[in-house]
Amino acid sequence: MNQVVLVGKIKIVGELKEVKGYPLSHIVLSLKKDYMKEESEIDTDDFKVLLWKQLAKENAEVLKKDMLVSIKGRLQPHNYQKDADSPLFYGCEIVAEKINRIND
């Protein structure tokens, strides 16, 4: 089963675009880690979250930086190679299926 549930603050809100005839947007979600850095500073991880089709259109003007949200979605792997002699890079994005605004 490929499912993820995340709760975090929006760090970046991308613009609504059209890709192959479908609306697409993205956000960068910042998630707190369970431990702190030195000097009581909270450490975070940032994840790119893709919003496709109706979800992208519905949230294009609604989602704002620093908004607390929960996201249900799935992992989408991707890999790429700069050229034939370079190593293969592996990455992963989150494709959102549902977004809930927590601090409304």
VEXKEPA-565494 format. One record per residue: x negated, y, z negated of N, C-alpha, C, O, CB in turn; residue in three letters. Coordinates in steps of 0.02 Angstrom, whole numbers, plus 50000, padded with zeros to 5 digits. Each point is the difference from the previous one (the first is absolute). Glycine has a CB too. Example, Ala and Ser with C-alpha at 12.3 -4.5 7.8 and 13.67 -1.06 7.14 Angstrom:
<rs>
493404971649610500455005950000499555006050000499484999949967501474994249971ALA 499235011250098499585005949997500395005549963499755005549992499664991350116SER 
</rs>
This chain:
<rs>
499584994250000500425005850000499555006250000499545000549959501394993349980MET 499205010850105499605006150007500425005949976500375003050040498984992150058ASN 500615006649838500365005649972499565003649949499624996949964501474997250054GLN 498985012649981499675004049950500495005049972500465002350035498424996350023VAL 501045003249879500385005349968499505004649966499594997749960501454994850023VAL 498985013850034499525004949974500375006049970500535001950025498624994450060LEU 500575006649864500265006249971499405004749993499504998449970501454995649967VAL 499135011950093499465004849998500215006850024500585001150018498634989749998GLY 500315013949985500125006850024499775000750072499494997250020500395007249863LYS 500504999450155499825001350069499435005150001500055005349971501134992250068ILE 498295000649996499415004350006500015003950066499825005950002499534986149927LYS 500865004750125500045003050067500644997850033500204994249995498535006050015ILE 501605004550024500594998450040499845001550073499855005750018500944997049885VAL 499224992150139499865000950071500605002650038500564999749975498614991150017GLY 500715011750067500535002650042500394994450034499734994550011499605015950008GLU 501294990949997500414995250036499795000050073499985005350032500994996449888LEU 498864992450107499804999350070500444994850033500424996849968498385006450004LYS 501104996050092500344994650036499464995650032499575002450036501465004849986GLU 499014986349964499524995250027500394994550035500404996549969498755006149940VAL 500744996750156500354995050041500765000549993500364995049999498664997449989LYS 501225013950006500725001249996500304999549930500605000849992499454995050122GLY 499545002949835500254999349932499715005549955499415001750007500704985950009TYR 500305015249939499745004849952499504996849953500104994349978500975012250030PRO 498394997049976499484997649955499745005749958499875005550026499814985450056LEU 500235007849855499685004849955499584995949952500044993949999500915014650011SER 498664994949950499614996549949499925004549939500055006150005499344987150083HIS 500475003749856499815003649940499384996549972499864994350016501345009349960ILE 498455000049982499464997049962500245000049927500155005349972498914998550109VAL 500974990349890500264999149933499424998949952499584995750011501504999550034LEU 498905008849902499474999549950500264996249939500505001949970498995009150070SER 500174983549943500204995749944499495000349945499404999450012501214993150067LEU 499635008349859499555000149942499744993049986500374995150006500255014749946LYS 498744989850030499714993649978500134999149926500205004849966498904995950123LYS 500794993449886500134998549930499445002449953500064999249939500594991050099ASP 498835012649989499445002349958499805007050020500215002650052499394985649934TYR 500015014949972499795006950011499265000250018499614995749981501265008549940MET 498955001050117499305001350014499695003149938500335000749948499905001050177LYS 499155000149880499665003549945500375006549985500335002950043498564992049990GLU 501055007349906500285006449977500765000250007500285005350014498665000250018GLU 501404988949959500734999649997500345002050066500585002149999499345000349880SER 499744997050177500305001550065500324993750028499694994750002499455014550020GLU 501494991449999500364994250027499784998750071499975004550041501024998049885ILE 498864991250089499784998050067500624997750040500474997349972498384999349985ASP 501135004650108500574998250043499754996450063499425000450019501235009449938THR 499814986550074499904997150066500505003250047500575001349981499014987649971ASP 500215012450110500445003050050500154995050055499554996650025499995014849949ASP 501104988250046500224995350050500415003550054500425004249984499574986649931PHE 499875007550148500405002650055500634995850005499974993850001499005010450061LYS 501604999249942500654996750006500345002450063500105006050009500014992949864VAL 500074996450172500345001750062500754999949991500274995749965498774999650100LEU 501305009649965500725000350000500234999950073499825004450039500225002149850LEU 500344988550129500234999250069500755001350006500384999549951498714992150068TRP 501125010050041500705000450021500425004349953499825005749985500064983150067LYS 500685008549925500485003949960499695002549935500155005649978500774987750072GLN 498665002749919499685002049937499565006250012499985004449958500034983650002LEU 499655012350096499595005850017500435006150011499845005549975499304986950077ALA 501415006949984500445005750014500345002549937500045006149989500154989550125LYS 500044999949844500365001949939499555003749950500235004349963500514985950053GLU 498625008249984499555002849950499525005450027499585002549962500504986749981ASN 499995012650120499545004850030499985006749963499465002849991500754991750119ALA 500355008149870500035006549967500084999449924499975005049965500514999750139GLU 499624989249871500154999049930499384998849957499955002649945501144992750090VAL 498445000849991499414998249961499515005849997499855003150051500304984949982LEU 499605013449907499545005649989499404997649959500034995049965500935013250039LYS 498504995550002499394998549962500165000249925500405004149978498885000850114LYS 500404990649871500074999349927500674997149978500134999749940499105009950049ASP 501194988450057500634996849982499874992849977499614996450032501025010950051MET 499694990749863499944993249974500504995550036500605001549999499005002949888LEU 500164990250143500444995550038499844992749986499444998349978500665010450111VAL 500394987149923499874992850001500114997750071500445002550035499924995949843SER 499244996950143500034997550069500014992449999499614996849966499775013450077ILE 501084987049995500024992950012499814999050073500265003550043500644994349867LYS 498644997650103499794999150069499604993650008500044995349960499965017050056GLY 499604987750038499594994150015499315002450022499915005750022501114987550010ARG 498495002349962499325001550024499954998450074500254995050024499285002649862LEU 500125006950149499894998950072499255000350012499705005449997501434999650035GLN 498564989349982499275000050011499835002750070500404999550046499494990749876PRO 499525012650083499745002150065499244999549997499705000749947501295007050075HIS 498714991150035499275000050004499795003550064500385000350049499554989049884ASN 499475013350066499755003550059499244999650001499674998649950501325009250049TYR 498744993650060499294999850011499815006150042500305001250053499664986149941GLN 499565016749983499825006150036499734998550069500175003350049499585002149841LYS 499824989650115499744997750064499794992749993500064997149945499545014550086ASP 500184985450022499864992850001499444998049951499994994349976500375005650142ALA 499195004849866499444998449956500145001549926499614998149956499645004150140ASP 501295001249890500155001849930500404994649966500334995950033499655016349998SER 500014987849903500384994849963500755001350005500235005550015498804993049906PRO 501354996350067500725000549999500235002749933499804997349948500304993050133LEU 500305014949919500265003049939500714997549988500404999650046498885010649969PHE 500874988149923500664997649981500345005349956499685002949956499944985050051TYR 501015013350006500375004849961500714997749988500214994750025499085014450021GLY 501074994849916500694998249983500405006449988499755004649967499874984349983CYS 500985011350075500465005549987500634997149969500114994050001499425012850096GLU 500864997649874500644998049972500555002750046500015005950016499534994049865ILE 500914995750139500585002150040500595000349952500224994949974499324999950135VAL 500725011249881500555000949952500664997350029500145000850059499285009449895ALA 500964986750003500684997750017500525004149961500575000850023498984987550000GLU 500255014249919500455004049959499595004849957499474998249975501384992450023LYS 499415015649994499685005149959500515002749952500565001750020498615001250071ILE 500644997649845500435003249950499625005849969499434999249978501174990049998ASN 499715016750023499715005849967500164999549926500584999249981499535008050124ARG 499374993249853500094999049928500135006549963500395000149953498884989950056ILE 500405015450011500065006249962500495005050030499865006050000498984992249963ASN 501714999550064500515004650025500435002649945500455004050012499564990050095ASP 
</rs>
